[in-house]
Amino acid sequence: MFRIIRGFGLLFAVMLLANCGVAPEKRALATDLELAELRAAIMSLGPNVDPEEADRAAKIAFSHTRELAIAYQITDPPLVHNTKVNLGLRPRGLCWHWAEDMEKRLDAEGFKTLEMHRAIANSENRFRIDHSTAIISAVGDDYLDGHVLDPWRLGGVLTHVRTMEDPDYKWDEQQAVLARKRRELLAAQGRAVPG
């Protein structure tokens, strides 16, 4: 009986949360202040960052977040939307989709003074799901010296913060996480783990 009540409680909570979203096409575009703040954050990545590239990257990060929110049909908080994607009710919108699409869009600009990275948080935490993001840095810098561009966290509203100052996540380089997970999987299968 308790399981049935708990199940209805969970269903009610999901339905309640499902109505908390705002249709992406009704969200306001980035304000001049928001654009200026992100531009300044990108400029602060290093003395060789081109101001025009920083301005363009900031504008694209905000506009592409909105475009993706519309394409992904975001109307719910992130975890509710994830459930819809996993059930086949929405096309995309998991955190790694946002990260992949943001990285591709910014890479398409061919920046000379900026570069993109990918990172994953919570990869070793058994109680929290992995979270992926795109990170922008000055060319040649490590992802830890960069700035997180995370549209998933607030369901289609861009969150940006210096990688090492992120209050919500400790980021690890994506390729290192994927290599570790592959080694763990091979070891669990009793297969030889490559050196």
Secondary structure, 3 states (H helix, E strand, C coil): CHHHHHHHHHHHHHHHHHCCCCCHHHCCCCCHHHHHHHHHHHHCCCCCCCHHHHHHHHHHHHHHHHHHHHHCCCCCCHHHHHHHHHCCCCCCCCHHHHHHHHHHHHHCCCCCCEEEEEEEECCCCCCCCCEEEEEEEECCCCHHHCEEEECCCCCCCCEEEEHHHCCCCCEEEHHHHHHHHHHHHHHHCCCCCCC
